[in-house]
Amino acid sequence: MPLVSMRQLLDEAAKGGYGVGAFNVNDMEQIQAIMEAARETQSPVIIQASRGARAFAQDRYLYHLMLAASELYPEIPIAMHQDHGNSFETCKSAIELGFTSVMMDGSLKEDGKTPSSFEENVEVTKRVVEFAHARGVTVEGEIGVLGGIEDGHGAGGTGLEHVTDPDQAVEFAERTGVDALAIAIGTSHGAYKFTKKPDGSVLKMDILIDIHKRLPHTHLVMHGSSSVPKDLQAIVNQYGGKLKETWGVPIEEIQLGIRNGVRKVNVDTDNRLAITGAIRKVLWETPEKFDPRDYLKPARDAMKKVVAQRMKEFGQAGHAGDYKPISIEEMAKGYADGSLDPRPSMAGAR
């Protein structure tokens, strides 16, 4: 199966009332872990690479690893997504490489740190949408600013400084035509999201529910949605780590989001913790080991376990064979004739 459009995966998820995990990768072992979990659970999957991952692994390596995944797992629909593109040029380069989806995070300026104005965000995101849709590629935008920093991208803070305004979210979706919209509801990048189990004072699910009611055809995205399980933290610390106590986003809150329009759920930290804990355990218990395979295989298995669990919890398990892939060329025709336009004012075109 060729790499497919993320828009198709999200449209199908909306029909089925489930979410699709978007898992970050930097290397072969992480891609292998995700694909084995997808096969085990029969799940469609979004594999995403940040700018940091593209710099670390190099574009051609990443792209050919993704092609290998599509060849080895032909029954699994796979979308390849650029996570947190910081400029039109970043998104353009991803599209030209073969990514089937891009995120233009215009909520921050090109430095990936400074919050931008609403108009700047609209302008750059709209430009990416026009370029991408002409080529059948999905676009995710962001309105509001997440807390924390990951791969050098993020405004820092707690996540409550720049929560998404529902009125602006509607205007942004209308003016840009994005397929998916990441919103800021109090979540943060990285492991240190909350100092206690989050409640309504720090996780604004009411805003998410309000936005979905106003934008029923725009797929919502939850960033910073790792759950940071206590058992994964404990393994890291048991074998020499020094993680501070922290709370992530509870699975039940993510599932509430999925019931209210969230179709893409970003997960990275949980997988990093699983990998690191497994590697630490091997090196701690058997310090004589020096073959990378001795610790990379357990690391890969640990990540697979987490990914498979998330796929079941998000509801995507069992849906890999529900539909036939639509080619990127066909998607481009759908954007051109208006049948794929997600904007409220274009509802009549669908």
Summary of the structure (lengths in Angstrom):
residues: 350
radius of gyration: 19.0
end to end distance: 26.9
largest distance: 66.7
contacts: 1299
relative contact order: 0.16
helix: 47%
strand: 15%
